Each structure stands twice: as structure tokens, then as C-alpha cells.
Amino acid sequence: MPREPIIQPAADFKDEDRDLRPQRMQDMVGQREVYARLEIAVDAAAKRGESLGHILFDGPPGLGKTTFAMCIPRDLGVGFQIASGAALAAPKDIIPYLTNAEERSVLFIDEIHRLPKAVEEFLYPAMEDFRIDLTLGEGVNARTINMTLRPFTLIGATTRSGLLSAPLRDRFQMREHLDFYTVEQLAEIVRRNAKKLRVEIVDDAAEEIASRSRGTPRLANNRLRWVRDYAQSRADGRISLSVARDALAMQGIDPLGLDPQDRKYLETIARVFVGGPVGVEAVAHTMNVSPDTLIDEVEPFLLRSGLVVRTPRGRKLTPTAFAHLGISPADLPAEPGQRPLFL
Ligand code: ADP
């Protein structure tokens, strides 16, 4: 009998998605190829009684990286620790995680691209040979001791695998990319989660929420929670198609699933930069948001759905985006900044 894993969240980790997060990999919807490969690796590691090889997940936020990372130790029946790359500022911050790691347990590092170089380098021998080099004392009295760790599995998650250094990337035995979900898959997630939330929903409404969730389970869950609130407050508690539509319209979510921030991004490129090409930093400054927010959260879906393209000179809107915004490129000035802006 696999025992229940010990969950040791980092102090700053709050699992807001806990009630709706699948507990086992087999309960996850979609990502079937990733699931099939992981299932084999998990099964083989369990049969050998060895630690599973290190795994790197990459892909836009909300697609299931953390969920996979939390299901794997449950499926293996091993312990689990969770840390965030942003909080590991120096090697000393990661030492407790490494020395506490039980044999075959999983250490999950979210946002692993945010690890400083010194921490990354400190991890290399830990990942490769399960040992760390500790420096004690300072100056002429400093000495290095070698400490052996129990074999463990590092699972890293990143929204930007391009920012990882090659040596770190190469130390992961498996690298899995998570892609956006289809509307059918999201509708299945919505239906299952409506049951968990004990709210009645018609199929059309589940599909409506799914098709307005930008291919992202986390957004489907957030939209479902909001639509449930709306149904309970403004209707009879059941989610019909019209209730779903009215609730989503009230949040400014359009039929493509774009929210006000997505549309503001498109409109900024359209009206301020006459459709582009424009660098993402310039768009971010104009919108008064960080470029990281745009790169991680806004652009992946817009690129994927062909509303924006990336060119060597920057981002450019496609005719589909202009049509969606209801703007005719012919109405825009020839050069950026030729007329006042009303965004
Ligand atoms: P990430 O770590 O990639 O940002 P998460 O794993 O935290 O995303 O996923 C966000 C939420 O979306 C989870 O809490 C879970 O409820 C839901 N979710 C993600 N992937 C799936 C999936 N394959 N099946 C069902 N729900 C999912």
C-alpha cells in the first residue's frame, strides 16, 4: 500500500486551487501523450524501487504543471516538498529542502527559471550525483565538505524554458511541454468541477465557459466559480447557457475568451503602434504592466490563436485581430503616435 505522501509546502505557497485540483494523474483531463510517458516512467521507477528521473515541465501558466508535479508523488506513494524559484535567493535557501528530501521523494521547484545562477550551480551535483558541496567558515579558514543526499526527484516548472541555462536543462531526464487544451477537454473539466462544487450545469453552458477560457484549465475553473456565484446570486442557482453568457459578459470576457487585459494589449498595438511591429517592452510601458506579465500570461494564447505574430522586428497584429477588435487598419494613421489615443 503506498502511504500518503507528506506535503511540505514552502512558507509562501498557498494552494488556492486545492479543491478542484485532480489528485492523481489518471484523473487529469487531456495531455494524454505527456500522461502516457509519465505513467511509464513512474511505473518503471516504482518497479525498480529507484527514484524517478528529474522532470521539467514547461508551458504557459494554468495548464497543469503544478498538478502533474503534485500527482506524481501521490502516484509513487512518496513524500513531496514544494519551493518557488523566486524564493531561493542563495544556496543556503535550498539546502534544507535537499537535506530533508527523503529517499525517492519529490522536490518541486516552481518558476525554476528564476533561480539565481549560484543556486542553479549548487543544484548540479545534487541532481547528478545526489551530493552537495558545503563551504564552512570564511576566508583562509574556509573548507568545503561533501555531503551525500538521499536519491530524490527534482521536478521543475517554468513558463519560460528559454531562460533556463543549457546545463540545468540537460540535467532533467524528461522534459515535457504542456500545450493549451481543446474546448472539449475544458468542457469536461468544467462538468467534473461543477459536480465537485455541487452546482447544476447544462452541457451548453459548460461548453460556453470552456470556449471562453483561453485553452487554460485554471481560467476554466475561475470562470466556473464566478458563473456559479452569479447563478446563485442572480438566478435560481443552476447554470444555464444564458446565465453563463451573462455572467461572463459582466466580467468583460468576450466570445474568444479574451479578458479586458488581452483586449487592451491588442488595442494598444492597433491604435498606438498602428498594428506593429513593436517590441513587447514598448507595449508593456504603454499599458503600464510588466513585460513579464505580457510574455507569460497574455501573449501565449494570442500567438497561439493567430491574433498576433512575432516577427524579427516585434509583435504584429494579424487581420483576425483587427476583425475581432472591429478596427479597420485603413482607419489608422500611417505612423505611430499621429493622433491622440483613446484606449
Ligand atoms: P500551472 O502549474 O501550469 O500554472 P496548475 O497545475 O496549477 O497550473 O493548474 C491550475 C488548475 O487547473 C489546477 O488547480 C487544476 O484544478 C486545473 N487543471 C490543470 N490541469 C488540469 C487537467 N489536466 N485536468 C483537470 N484539471 C486541471
Residues whose N, C-alpha, C, O or C-beta is under 5 A from the ligand:
A	BS01	ADP	D17 L20 R21 P22 D27 M28 V29 G30 P60 P61 G62 L63 G64 K65 T66 T67 I189 P217 R218
